[in-house]
């Protein structure tokens, strides 16, 4: 006896990578998509009279594949006061994510195979959201000696990055990229020349200078991106530029791609919709690395996401406790959370604003990131595991501080009214509804 789930009533099924776009129905058998059919089509012949059929009435919602975030910070081990793997994956699920890549700046650093095994165990205990560890490039993120790259790859590292520490030593960076090129492994760089950054806390511009705050120039990112592209080209390595924030970095990545180099980039929701002026006006929850830039940079980032130069939206979900963020611009740590608000903020600000097609937004959260890390994406296609989001494009909801399920609340979007909220997810064979309501109705065998 098989267990079926029959998805009906969706206003739109949307999976650009699979060519699915429009009204339709889904038949799911034992947690695998069996059939994508037209509205009102007869059941598949494989449905037998004794089979259990759960009808999922999607009530006019958008149905998409679940999302993938290739850049998050789950803080565990060592930062459990800010986030745990359990709370972080709960936040991911609420935002519509089935798979997240967690960065190595934990305590201790993810720089040995047993660190990956520890995260794997915690993620398995936490639930169904898959967690992949990104390995440090250098031991302890100190930039002095490389980790055992082969051992970390064998342990399941999804990529290599010194994240916010940037591997500045050109000799070590070249050595790492040479190994990565030989083994077809992804290097993910936070590109920042710290000699240029100095004590900066926000983007270097007039509004920041008027506040008497030290600035971070665009050139600190631009020069680091250009150096890493040069080294990656020399070593024939795959280079991924994390959280791109400047028009200059976009231009360097675009020129590299035009030359056929395997260089990719990601962009965060906050860099797509906020500026340095927002940070100055609102406080330390808007302090992040790289910093929020100026409108010309935002415009370049949106265009680069729209045309595919930047292949993925990644949240750089970076939880910090209220106590730490209360330290003011100078003392507060860099970073903001973002998984729960990623789709609604970008749908409301960019899709409804007319600067980004909905199809491109969905692709940048599904097939786009998976192409970068070379993983099979969640799909709406026969034979694919059923990992699906239901998204309400109509009902406005406020971003409410205490409603977030992340352990931290350092979100720059508090108080905004947004549309496009994920309201349910099908993952691991179970439909989870968010916000305590019943946006998706279920009945069994026609009851």
C-alpha positions in Angstrom: 0.0 0.0 0.0 1.5 3.3 -1.1 1.1 6.7 0.5 0.2 9.5 -1.9 0.0 13.2 -1.6 -2.1 15.1 -4.2 -1.3 18.8 -4.4 -4.3 20.7 -5.8 -5.5 24.3 -6.0 -2.1 26.1 -6.5 -2.4 29.3 -8.4 1.0 28.6 -9.9 3.7 25.9 -9.9 7.0 27.5 -10.5 10.4 25.8 -11.1 12.3 27.6 -13.8 15.1 24.9 -13.9 12.5 22.2 -14.8 10.5 24.4 -17.1 7.4 24.3 -14.8 5.4 27.5 -14.8 1.6 27.7 -14.5 -1.4 26.1 -12.9 -1.1 22.4 -12.3 -1.3 19.5 -9.8 1.3 17.2 -8.3 1.1 13.5 -7.4 3.7 12.5 -4.8 4.3 8.9 -3.9 6.2 7.9 -0.8 7.9 11.4 -0.7 8.9 11.4 -4.4 7.2 13.4 -7.1 5.5 10.9 -9.4 3.5 13.2 -11.7 3.2 16.8 -12.7 -0.2 17.1 -14.3 -2.7 19.6 -15.7 -5.5 20.8 -13.4 -8.2 18.2 -13.1 -6.2 15.4 -14.8 -7.1 11.9 -13.8 -5.0 10.2 -11.1 -1.9 8.3 -12.3 -2.6 4.6 -13.1 -0.2 3.7 -10.3 -2.7 4.9 -7.7 -4.5 1.8 -6.3 -7.8 1.6 -4.5 -6.2 0.7 -1.2 -3.6 3.4 -1.3 -3.8 6.3 1.2 -4.2 9.6 -0.6 -3.6 12.8 1.3 -5.1 15.8 -0.6 -3.2 19.0 -0.1 -5.4 22.0 -1.0 -3.0 24.8 -1.8 -5.6 27.5 -1.7 -4.3 29.7 -4.5 -0.7 29.7 -3.3 2.5 29.7 -5.2 4.3 26.3 -5.1 8.1 26.3 -5.7 11.0 24.0 -4.9 12.4 24.6 -1.4 15.4 26.9 -1.2 19.1 26.5 -0.8 21.4 28.9 1.1 25.1 28.4 0.5 26.3 30.9 3.2 24.9 30.8 6.7 26.4 30.9 10.3 24.8 28.5 12.7 27.3 29.3 15.5 27.4 25.9 17.0 29.8 24.8 18.5 30.9 27.7 20.6 28.3 30.4 20.0 25.1 28.8 21.2 24.0 31.9 23.0 23.5 33.4 19.5 22.2 30.4 17.5 22.3 26.6 17.6 22.0 24.1 14.8 18.5 23.3 16.0 17.3 26.9 16.2 19.1 27.8 13.0 17.6 25.0 11.0 14.2 25.9 12.4 14.8 29.4 11.1 15.8 28.0 7.7 12.7 25.9 7.5 10.5 28.9 8.3 12.2 30.7 5.5 11.6 27.9 3.0 15.1 26.3 3.0 15.8 22.6 2.7 19.6 22.8 2.5 22.1 25.3 4.1 25.9 25.5 4.0 27.3 26.6 7.3 30.5 28.6 7.5 33.6 27.5 9.6 34.0 30.4 12.0 32.8 28.3 15.0 34.7 27.7 18.3 36.5 25.5 17.7 37.0 26.3 14.0 35.8 23.8 11.4 39.3 22.8 10.4 39.4 19.1 11.2 37.3 16.1 10.0 35.9 15.5 13.5 34.4 19.0 13.4 32.4 18.1 10.3 31.3 14.8 11.9 30.1 16.7 15.0 28.0 19.2 12.9 26.6 16.3 10.9 25.4 14.5 14.1 23.8 17.7 15.5 22.0 18.4 12.2 20.7 14.8 12.0 19.3 15.2 15.6 17.8 18.7 14.8 15.5 17.6 11.9 15.1 17.4 8.2 16.9 20.5 6.9 20.2 19.4 5.5 23.3 21.1 6.8 26.6 21.0 4.9 29.8 22.2 6.5 32.2 24.5 4.7 35.8 23.9 5.8 38.2 26.5 6.8 41.0 27.1 4.4 43.6 27.8 7.1 44.0 26.3 10.5 42.0 28.3 13.0 41.3 30.9 10.3 44.7 32.4 11.1 45.9 32.5 7.5 49.3 30.9 8.4 49.0 27.2 7.4 46.4 25.4 5.3 44.1 22.8 6.7 44.5 19.2 5.5 42.5 19.9 2.4 42.2 16.3 1.3 41.1 15.1 4.7 38.4 17.8 4.9 37.1 17.1 1.4 36.9 13.4 2.2 35.0 14.2 5.4 32.3 15.9 3.4 33.2 19.6 3.2 31.0 21.4 0.8 33.7 24.0 0.0 36.6 25.8 1.5 36.6 29.3 3.0 38.3 31.4 5.6 35.0 33.4 5.5 35.4 36.8 7.2 39.1 36.3 7.7 40.0 36.2 3.9 43.2 34.3 3.1 45.3 37.3 2.4 48.7 35.5 2.2 49.1 35.3 -1.6 51.4 32.3 -1.4 48.9 30.3 0.7 46.0 31.4 -1.4 47.8 30.3 -4.6 48.6 26.9 -3.0 45.0 26.4 -1.9 43.7 27.3 -5.3 46.2 25.1 -7.1 45.0 22.1 -5.0 41.4 23.1 -5.6 42.0 23.4 -9.3 43.5 19.9 -9.5 40.7 18.4 -7.5 37.8 20.4 -8.9 36.9 21.8 -5.4 35.2 25.1 -4.7 37.0 27.9 -2.9 34.6 30.5 -1.4 36.3 33.8 -0.5 35.1 36.7 1.6 37.1 39.2 -0.4 38.4 42.1 1.8 41.8 43.7 1.9 42.0 44.3 5.7 44.9 46.7 5.3 42.6 49.0 3.5 39.6 48.3 5.8 41.5 49.2 9.0 39.1 50.1 11.8 36.2 50.8 9.5 32.7 49.9 10.7 30.4 51.2 7.9 30.9 52.0 4.2 33.2 55.0 3.5 30.9 57.7 2.3 29.7 61.2 3.3 26.9 60.2 5.5 29.2 57.9 7.6 31.9 60.5 7.8 29.4 63.1 9.1 28.7 60.7 11.9 32.4 60.6 12.7 32.6 56.8 12.1 35.5 55.1 10.4 34.7 53.9 6.9 35.4 50.8 4.8 36.2 51.7 1.2 34.9 49.9 -1.8 38.5 49.3 -2.9 39.0 46.9 0.0 36.6 44.5 -1.7 37.4 45.3 -5.3 41.2 44.7 -5.0 40.7 41.4 -3.1 38.2 40.2 -5.8 40.6 41.1 -8.6 43.5 39.3 -6.8 41.6 36.2 -6.2 40.3 36.1 -9.8 43.9 36.5 -11.0 45.1 33.6 -8.8 42.1 31.4 -9.7 42.7 31.9 -13.4 46.4 31.0 -13.0 45.5 27.8 -11.2 42.4 26.9 -13.2 40.3 26.8 -10.0 36.7 27.4 -9.2 36.3 30.6 -7.3 33.2 31.8 -5.6 33.0 35.3 -4.3 30.8 35.6 -1.2 28.3 38.4 -0.4 29.3 40.7 -3.2 28.6 44.4 -2.3 30.3 46.7 -4.8 29.7 47.7 -8.4 33.5 47.2 -9.0 33.4 43.6 -7.7 30.4 42.9 -10.0 32.3 44.3 -13.0 35.4 42.1 -12.2 33.2 39.0 -11.9 31.4 39.7 -15.1 34.6 40.2 -17.0 36.0 37.0 -15.6 32.9 35.1 -16.7 33.1 36.7 -20.2 36.6 35.2 -20.4 35.1 31.8 -19.6 36.6 31.5 -16.1 34.7 29.4 -13.5 34.1 32.4 -11.2 30.7 32.8 -9.5 29.2 35.2 -7.0 26.4 35.5 -4.5 24.5 38.5 -3.1 22.6 38.9 0.1 19.0 40.3 0.5 20.3 43.2 2.6 22.8 44.3 0.0 20.1 44.3 -2.6 17.7 46.6 -0.8 19.6 48.7 1.8 22.2 51.4 1.7 24.8 53.0 4.1 22.3 55.8 4.8 19.9 53.1 6.2 22.7 51.9 8.4 23.5 55.4 9.8 19.8 56.1 10.4 19.0 52.8 12.1 21.8 51.4 14.2 24.0 48.4 14.7 21.6 45.8 13.3 22.5 47.4 10.0 26.2 46.9 10.6 27.5 44.0 8.5 30.5 42.8 6.5 30.8 43.7 3.8 29.0 47.0 4.8 25.9 48.3 3.1 27.1 50.5 0.3 25.5 53.2 -1.9 22.6 53.3 -4.3 24.9 52.9 -7.3 26.2 49.6 -5.8 22.7 48.4 -5.0 21.6 49.1 -8.6 24.6 47.2 -10.0 23.9 44.2 -7.7 20.2 44.0 -8.7 21.2 44.1 -12.4 23.8 41.4 -11.8 21.3 39.2 -10.1 18.8 39.8 -12.8 21.2 38.9 -15.7 22.8 36.0 -13.9 26.3 37.4 -13.3 25.5 36.8 -9.6 24.1 33.3 -9.6 22.6 33.0 -6.1 21.0 34.8 -3.3 22.7 33.8 0.0 21.6 35.3 3.3 24.9 35.3 5.2 22.6 34.6 8.2 24.8 35.9 11.1 23.1 35.7 14.5 24.2 37.9 17.4 22.5 38.3 20.7 20.8 41.6 21.6 23.5 42.2 24.3 26.3 42.1 21.7 24.5 44.2 19.2 23.7 46.8 21.8 27.4 47.9 21.8 26.9 50.7 19.2 28.5 50.9 15.8 32.1 50.7 17.1 31.8 47.8 19.5 28.9 45.8 18.0 29.8 42.7 15.9 29.1 42.7 12.1 26.2 40.7 10.8 22.4 40.3 10.5 20.1 37.3 10.4 18.2 36.8 7.1 16.8 33.3 6.3 13.2 33.9 7.5 12.8 37.2 5.6 14.8 36.5 2.5 12.0 35.7 0.1 9.4 38.2 1.4 11.8 41.1 1.4 13.0 40.4 -2.1 9.6 39.7 -3.5 8.1 42.9 -2.0 11.0 45.2 -2.8 12.3 43.8 -6.1 9.6 41.6 -7.7 6.7 43.8 -6.9 9.0 46.8 -7.4 9.5 45.7 -11.0 13.2 45.2 -11.0 13.5 41.4 -10.8 11.2 38.8 -12.4 9.7 36.3 -10.0 11.2 33.5 -12.0 14.7 34.8 -11.6 14.2 35.2 -7.8 13.1 31.6 -7.5 16.0 30.4 -9.6 18.5 32.3 -7.6 17.3 30.5 -4.4 17.1 27.0 -6.0 19.0 25.9 -9.1 21.4 28.9 -9.0 23.1 28.1 -5.7 23.1 24.4 -6.5 24.9 25.0 -9.8 27.6 26.8 -7.8 28.2 24.0 -5.3 27.4 21.3 -7.9 24.4 19.8 -6.1 21.2 18.5 -7.6 18.7 21.2 -6.8 15.2 20.7 -5.3 12.9 20.4 -8.3 9.3 20.1 -9.3 9.8 17.1 -11.6 9.0 13.4 -11.7 11.5 11.4 -9.8 12.6 14.3 -7.6 12.3 14.2 -3.8 9.3 16.2 -2.7 10.9 19.3 -1.2 8.3 22.0 -1.8 7.4 25.5 -0.6 3.9 27.1 -0.4 4.2 30.9 -0.6 1.5 33.4 0.0 2.0 36.3 -2.4 -1.0 38.2 -1.3 -1.3 38.4 2.5 0.8 41.2 4.1 2.6 40.3 7.3 4.8 42.4 9.5 8.3 41.5 10.4 7.9 41.0 14.1 11.0 40.7 16.3 9.5 38.2 18.8 7.9 36.1 16.0 11.3 35.1 14.5 12.3 31.6 15.4 16.1 32.3 15.2 17.6 32.6 18.7 18.8 36.1 17.7 16.8 39.0 16.5 19.4 41.2 14.7 17.3 41.7 11.6 17.4 45.0 9.7 13.8 44.6 8.5 11.8 44.8 11.7 8.6 46.6 11.4 8.3 46.3 7.6 5.1 45.0 6.1 5.9 42.4 3.4 4.2 39.9 1.1 5.5 36.7 -0.3 5.8 34.7 3.0 6.5 31.0 2.9 3.5 29.5 4.8 4.2 25.8 4.5 6.8 23.3 3.4 6.8 19.7 2.5 10.1 18.1 3.6 10.8 14.6 4.7 7.3 13.5 3.8 5.7 15.9 6.3 3.8 19.1 5.6 4.8 21.9 8.1 2.7 25.0 8.2 4.1 28.2 9.5 2.6 31.1 11.5 0.2 28.8 13.4 -2.5 29.1 10.8 -4.0 26.7 8.2 -3.0 28.2 4.8 -2.8 24.8 3.3 -5.7 22.4 4.0 -5.4 18.6 4.1 -7.9 15.9 3.8 -7.4 12.1 3.3 -9.1 10.0 0.6 -11.7 12.6 -0.2 -12.9 13.0 3.4 
